[in-house]
Amino acid sequence: MQMQVQDVVNAIKISDFSNEDFVAIMEAVHNARAQSGKQTIRQLQVGDTVNFKGRRNVIVTGTVVKIKIKNVVVQDNATQTKWNVPASMLTLV
């Protein structure tokens, strides 16, 4: 059975986890996010078009300019602004 995000949130709210349990949960989330970023970086190439949710929840579409270890420099197609975006926030278009 696959849990939905809201199921996980509700389970955490009603639980009686210890501080050590919460630390273990946070480490698992941190590791999953890092793996997601690494997987995204492996899929990207300079010149690819990507989306990400920018400030004020605006969807930004841009072109990959540079790929770093954890972040990607994306040039916004509309404003030509360059954004330094964590790879885990990017979606390949």
Secondary structure as UniProt FT lines:
FT   HELIX           5..14
FT   HELIX           19..43
FT   TURN            46..47
FT   STRAND          49..53
FT   HELIX           55..57
FT   STRAND          59..67
FT   STRAND          71..76
FT   TURN            77..79
FT   STRAND          82..86
FT   HELIX           87..89
FT   STRAND          91..92
//
